Amino acid sequence: MAGKFKFTFGPWNIHEGADPFGPEVRKSISFSKKLEYYKKLGFDGVQFHDDDAVPQLNDLTGKQIAAKAKELRKVLENNGLVAEFVAPRLWEDSRTIDGAYTSNDPACRKYAIDRSKRSIDIANALGTDLIVLWLAREGTYIRESKDSKVATERIVEAVNQMLAYDPNVRVCIEPKPNEPMDHTYIPTTGHAIALGLLCSDPERVGVNIESAHAILAGLDPSDEMGFALSFNKLWTVHLNDQNGLKFDQDKSFGSVDLRRAFNQVRILDKHNYGKNGEMVGLDVKAMRTQKDNVATRHLSNSREIFLRLLEISRKIDDKIIQKCQKERDYEELDLYIMKSLLGG
């Protein structure tokens, strides 16, 4: 057990509390003000979408984008923070309605790849080599609208162009089975790793596992993490929780299933996650009912739960686990874990 844990979140994790069925319930907070919260809440780094770092980048030249990103890096350093990754936002432009890399329109596909290259420029200016791809609209509402083989090849080609654009960049795929699309092409960790093996430099293609996304696929997040760890491909995580196979809820970590959260913490720690600089992202959102003055509790609560579960995990006697495994007495093992979680 030798994990080294530094925590991050994105500016979208402090938000106005809007949802598709009602108005905003909290006041907006400026980006600069959000940065002031990070260290106070015990966090070390910032996750970025490209336009979080450089707003309205579609209207800027390459030099302007780089200059603004370099200015932001100074702000981060002044706040004692680092950029964990940059993710191209490829799902809110009119040119990506039908997907980005898999659009049926070649001009739209070109836009998506060009925007991804600008994200790499931003990442370089911010001092990170990690790009996260959430393939939000790379999927279909009806099967006949796209050819899944061609779509997969188009995603591979897009990643290859990113790898060729910068020989040092690492591309991290964040799989999700659905939402906003009915079905996506890269729904699970296994799909993401397999896709990476098709790319021109598989060593530079990894995976970002989000707890809720794994749950939405009917899978256990800790098993997905173990699978990625066995390939040395787990380069970042988005921890949260999920109440069933619903929409992506981004609940505070451990708030629905504490044992499921425990197993995520345990497998990360057991296999020394963080030793190569990997960070723990907490992609959680405040409950809609939270008032402005307590609208960051979901972040501090999630970090606290992670550290408390880490403490419990490190106190567990591995000899007892091994004895139960050897004797195939999994009922006793089950009770031991439950008692450990209950503080007994």
C-alpha positions as CSV (number, residue, x, y, z in Angstrom):
1,M,0.0,0.0,0.0
2,A,2.0,2.9,-1.3
3,G,-0.3,5.1,-3.2
4,K,0.5,8.8,-3.4
5,F,-2.6,10.9,-3.7
6,K,-2.9,14.4,-5.0
7,F,-6.4,15.7,-5.7
8,T,-7.9,17.7,-8.5
9,F,-11.3,18.9,-9.8
10,G,-12.5,21.0,-12.7
11,P,-14.1,24.5,-12.5
12,W,-17.3,22.9,-13.7
13,N,-17.5,21.1,-10.4
14,I,-18.4,24.5,-8.8
15,H,-21.5,25.5,-10.7
16,E,-24.8,27.3,-10.6
17,G,-27.0,24.3,-9.9
18,A,-28.9,24.4,-13.1
19,D,-30.5,21.3,-14.6
20,P,-32.6,20.6,-17.7
21,F,-35.8,21.0,-15.7
22,G,-35.3,24.3,-13.9
23,P,-33.4,27.6,-13.4
24,E,-30.0,28.2,-11.8
25,V,-30.3,28.1,-8.0
26,R,-26.9,29.6,-7.1
27,K,-24.9,32.7,-8.2
28,S,-22.2,32.3,-10.7
29,I,-18.6,32.3,-9.4
30,S,-15.8,33.8,-11.5
31,F,-13.0,31.4,-12.7
32,S,-10.4,33.4,-10.7
33,K,-12.5,33.1,-7.6
34,K,-12.8,29.4,-8.1
35,L,-9.0,29.0,-8.2
36,E,-8.9,30.5,-4.7
37,Y,-10.9,27.6,-3.4
38,Y,-8.6,24.8,-4.5
39,K,-5.9,25.0,-1.8
40,K,-8.4,25.9,0.9
41,L,-10.3,22.7,0.1
42,G,-7.0,20.6,0.1
43,F,-6.7,20.2,-3.7
44,D,-3.5,20.3,-5.7
45,G,-4.4,20.7,-9.3
46,V,-7.0,21.8,-11.9
47,Q,-8.7,19.8,-14.6
48,F,-9.4,21.9,-17.7
49,H,-11.5,21.9,-20.8
50,D,-9.7,23.8,-23.4
51,D,-12.2,26.7,-23.2
52,D,-12.0,26.8,-19.4
53,A,-8.4,27.7,-19.9
54,V,-8.8,29.9,-23.0
55,P,-12.4,31.1,-23.4
56,Q,-13.7,31.7,-26.9
57,L,-10.6,30.0,-28.4
58,N,-12.4,29.5,-31.7
59,D,-12.1,33.3,-32.3
60,L,-8.4,33.5,-31.5
61,T,-5.2,32.9,-33.4
62,G,-2.7,30.2,-32.3
63,K,-0.4,32.9,-30.9
64,Q,-3.2,34.4,-28.9
65,I,-4.2,31.0,-27.5
66,A,-0.7,30.2,-26.4
67,A,-0.3,33.7,-24.8
68,K,-3.5,33.4,-22.8
69,A,-2.6,29.9,-21.7
70,K,0.8,31.1,-20.5
71,E,-0.8,33.9,-18.5
72,L,-3.1,31.3,-16.9
73,R,-0.1,29.1,-16.0
74,K,1.3,32.0,-14.0
75,V,-2.0,32.4,-12.2
76,L,-1.9,28.7,-11.3
77,E,1.6,28.9,-10.0
78,N,0.7,31.9,-7.9
79,N,-2.0,29.8,-6.3
80,G,0.3,26.8,-5.8
81,L,-1.6,24.8,-8.4
82,V,-0.8,22.7,-11.5
83,A,-2.8,21.8,-14.5
84,E,-3.6,18.1,-14.5
85,F,-4.9,17.8,-18.1
86,V,-6.7,19.6,-20.9
87,A,-9.8,18.1,-22.6
88,P,-11.1,19.5,-25.9
89,R,-14.7,20.5,-25.6
90,L,-16.1,18.8,-28.7
91,W,-19.8,18.6,-27.8
92,E,-21.2,22.1,-27.7
93,D,-20.4,23.5,-31.1
94,S,-22.9,23.4,-34.0
95,R,-20.3,21.5,-36.0
96,T,-20.3,18.6,-33.6
97,I,-24.1,18.0,-33.4
98,D,-23.6,14.7,-35.3
99,G,-20.4,13.8,-33.5
100,A,-16.9,15.3,-33.7
101,Y,-14.3,12.7,-35.0
102,T,-17.1,10.5,-36.3
103,S,-19.3,13.1,-37.9
104,N,-20.6,12.2,-41.4
105,D,-19.4,15.6,-42.5
106,P,-15.7,15.8,-43.3
107,A,-15.5,19.5,-42.6
108,C,-16.9,18.9,-39.1
109,R,-14.3,16.1,-38.6
110,K,-11.6,18.5,-39.6
111,Y,-12.9,21.1,-37.2
112,A,-12.8,18.6,-34.3
113,I,-9.2,17.5,-35.1
114,D,-8.0,21.1,-35.4
115,R,-9.6,22.0,-32.1
116,S,-7.9,19.0,-30.5
117,K,-4.6,20.3,-31.7
118,R,-5.3,23.7,-30.1
119,S,-6.0,21.8,-26.9
120,I,-2.5,20.3,-27.1
121,D,-1.1,23.8,-27.6
122,I,-2.9,24.9,-24.4
123,A,-1.7,21.8,-22.5
124,N,1.9,22.6,-23.5
125,A,1.6,26.2,-22.3
126,L,0.1,25.0,-19.0
127,G,2.8,22.5,-18.4
128,T,0.9,19.2,-18.8
129,D,1.3,16.5,-21.4
130,L,-2.1,14.9,-20.7
131,I,-5.1,15.2,-23.0
132,V,-8.4,13.7,-21.9
133,L,-10.9,12.7,-24.6
134,W,-14.5,12.4,-23.5
135,L,-16.1,11.1,-26.7
136,A,-19.4,12.6,-25.8
137,R,-21.2,12.6,-29.2
138,E,-19.2,9.8,-30.8
139,G,-22.2,7.5,-31.1
140,T,-25.6,7.1,-32.6
141,Y,-29.3,7.5,-31.9
142,I,-30.1,4.9,-34.6
143,R,-27.7,2.3,-35.8
144,E,-28.1,3.0,-39.5
145,S,-26.9,6.6,-39.2
146,K,-23.2,5.6,-39.0
147,D,-21.0,2.6,-39.7
148,S,-19.4,1.5,-36.4
149,K,-16.3,0.1,-38.1
150,V,-15.7,3.3,-40.0
151,A,-16.5,5.4,-36.9
152,T,-13.9,3.4,-34.9
153,E,-11.3,4.0,-37.6
154,R,-12.1,7.7,-37.6
155,I,-11.5,7.9,-33.9
156,V,-8.2,6.1,-34.3
157,E,-7.2,8.5,-37.1
158,A,-8.0,11.5,-34.9
159,V,-5.9,10.2,-32.1
160,N,-3.1,9.4,-34.5
161,Q,-3.1,13.0,-35.8
162,M,-2.9,14.2,-32.2
163,L,0.0,11.9,-31.4
164,A,1.8,13.0,-34.6
165,Y,1.2,16.7,-33.8
166,D,3.2,16.4,-30.6
167,P,5.6,13.6,-29.9
168,N,5.3,14.0,-26.2
169,V,1.6,14.3,-25.7
170,R,-0.4,11.5,-24.0
171,V,-4.0,10.9,-24.9
172,C,-6.3,9.6,-22.3
173,I,-9.7,8.2,-23.3
174,E,-12.6,8.6,-20.9
175,P,-15.2,5.9,-21.8
176,K,-18.9,6.3,-21.1
177,P,-21.7,4.0,-22.3
178,N,-24.4,6.6,-23.0
179,E,-25.5,10.2,-22.5
180,P,-25.6,12.4,-24.4
181,M,-25.9,9.8,-27.1
182,D,-28.1,6.8,-26.9
183,H,-25.1,4.5,-27.4
184,T,-21.4,5.5,-27.7
185,Y,-18.7,3.7,-29.6
186,I,-16.1,3.5,-26.8
187,P,-18.4,2.6,-23.8
188,T,-16.0,0.9,-21.4
189,T,-12.4,0.7,-20.2
190,G,-11.8,-2.4,-22.4
191,H,-12.9,-0.6,-25.5
192,A,-10.7,2.4,-24.7
193,I,-7.6,0.2,-24.2
194,A,-8.3,-1.8,-27.3
195,L,-8.7,1.4,-29.3
196,G,-5.3,2.6,-28.1
197,L,-3.7,-0.6,-29.4
198,L,-4.9,0.3,-32.9
199,C,-3.2,3.7,-32.7
200,S,0.2,4.6,-34.1
201,D,1.9,4.8,-30.7
202,P,-0.1,2.7,-28.2
203,E,2.3,3.6,-25.4
204,R,0.9,7.1,-25.4
205,V,-2.8,6.2,-25.3
206,G,-4.3,5.5,-21.9
207,V,-7.6,5.7,-20.0
208,N,-9.5,7.9,-17.5
209,I,-12.0,5.9,-15.5
210,E,-15.0,7.7,-14.0
211,S,-16.9,5.8,-11.3
212,A,-20.3,6.8,-12.6
213,H,-19.5,5.9,-16.2
214,A,-18.5,2.4,-15.1
215,I,-21.7,2.0,-13.0
216,L,-23.8,3.2,-15.9
217,A,-22.3,0.4,-18.0
218,G,-23.3,-2.1,-15.3
219,L,-19.7,-2.6,-14.2
220,D,-17.8,-2.2,-10.9
221,P,-15.4,0.8,-11.0
222,S,-12.7,-0.9,-9.0
223,D,-12.7,-3.8,-11.4
224,E,-12.4,-1.4,-14.3
225,M,-9.5,0.2,-12.5
226,G,-7.8,-3.1,-11.9
227,F,-8.1,-4.0,-15.6
228,A,-6.5,-0.7,-16.6
229,L,-3.8,-1.0,-14.0
230,S,-2.9,-4.4,-15.4
231,F,-2.1,-2.7,-18.7
232,N,-0.4,0.3,-17.0
233,K,-3.0,2.5,-18.7
234,L,-4.7,4.1,-15.7
235,W,-3.4,7.7,-16.0
236,T,-6.2,9.6,-14.2
237,V,-9.5,8.9,-12.5
238,H,-12.8,10.7,-12.0
239,L,-14.2,9.6,-8.7
240,N,-17.9,10.1,-7.8
241,D,-20.9,8.0,-7.1
242,Q,-24.1,7.0,-8.9
243,N,-27.6,6.0,-7.7
244,G,-28.4,3.3,-10.2
245,L,-28.5,3.2,-14.0
246,K,-29.9,6.7,-14.4
247,F,-28.4,9.9,-15.9
248,D,-24.8,10.7,-14.9
249,Q,-25.4,12.1,-11.4
250,D,-21.8,12.9,-10.2
251,K,-22.8,12.4,-6.6
252,S,-20.2,12.9,-3.9
253,F,-17.7,10.0,-3.7
254,G,-19.0,7.2,-1.5
255,S,-22.4,8.8,-0.8
256,V,-24.4,6.0,-2.4
257,D,-22.3,2.9,-1.9
258,L,-19.5,3.2,0.6
259,R,-18.2,-0.3,0.1
260,R,-17.9,0.3,-3.7
261,A,-16.0,3.5,-2.9
262,F,-13.8,1.6,-0.5
263,N,-12.8,-0.9,-3.1
264,Q,-11.8,1.9,-5.5
265,V,-9.6,3.5,-2.9
266,R,-8.1,0.1,-2.0
267,I,-7.1,-1.0,-5.5
268,L,-5.6,2.4,-6.2
269,D,-3.5,2.3,-3.1
270,K,-2.6,-1.4,-3.4
271,H,-1.1,-0.9,-6.8
272,N,0.7,2.3,-5.9
273,Y,-1.4,4.7,-8.0
274,G,0.2,8.1,-8.1
275,K,3.8,7.0,-8.0
276,N,4.2,8.3,-11.6
277,G,2.4,11.5,-10.9
278,E,-1.2,10.3,-11.5
279,M,-3.8,12.4,-9.7
280,V,-7.2,11.7,-8.2
281,G,-9.8,13.7,-9.9
282,L,-13.1,14.2,-8.1
283,D,-15.8,14.9,-10.7
284,V,-18.6,15.7,-8.3
285,K,-21.4,18.2,-8.3
286,A,-23.2,19.9,-5.5
287,M,-26.8,18.9,-4.7
288,R,-29.2,21.3,-6.3
289,T,-30.5,22.3,-2.8
290,Q,-27.1,23.6,-1.6
291,K,-27.0,27.3,-0.8
292,D,-24.1,29.5,-2.1
293,N,-22.1,29.5,1.1
294,V,-21.9,25.7,1.3
295,A,-21.8,24.9,-2.4
296,T,-18.2,23.4,-2.1
297,R,-19.0,20.9,0.5
298,H,-19.3,18.1,-2.1
299,L,-15.6,18.6,-2.9
300,S,-14.2,18.7,0.6
301,N,-16.6,15.8,1.6
302,S,-15.5,13.6,-1.3
303,R,-11.8,14.2,-0.4
304,E,-12.5,13.5,3.3
305,I,-14.3,10.2,2.5
306,F,-11.4,9.1,0.2
307,L,-8.8,9.7,2.9
308,R,-11.0,8.1,5.6
309,L,-11.4,5.0,3.4
310,L,-7.7,5.0,2.7
311,E,-7.0,5.0,6.5
312,I,-9.5,2.0,7.0
313,S,-7.9,0.1,4.1
314,R,-4.4,0.5,5.4
315,K,-5.5,-0.9,8.8
316,I,-7.0,-4.0,7.4
317,D,-5.0,-7.2,8.2
318,D,-3.9,-8.8,4.9
319,K,-3.2,-12.0,6.8
320,I,-6.9,-12.3,7.7
321,I,-7.8,-11.7,4.0
322,Q,-5.3,-14.3,2.8
323,K,-6.6,-16.9,5.4
324,C,-10.2,-16.4,4.2
325,Q,-9.1,-16.7,0.6
326,K,-7.1,-19.9,1.3
327,E,-10.0,-21.4,3.2
328,R,-12.5,-20.1,0.7
329,D,-14.5,-18.6,3.6
330,Y,-15.9,-15.6,1.8
331,E,-18.7,-15.1,4.3
332,E,-16.1,-14.5,7.0
333,L,-14.2,-12.2,4.6
334,D,-17.4,-10.4,3.9
335,L,-18.1,-9.8,7.6
336,Y,-14.5,-8.7,8.2
337,I,-14.7,-6.0,5.5
338,M,-18.1,-4.8,6.8
339,K,-16.9,-4.6,10.4
340,S,-13.9,-2.7,9.2
341,L,-16.1,-0.2,7.4
342,L,-18.3,0.0,10.5
343,G,-15.3,0.7,12.7
344,G,-15.5,-2.6,14.5
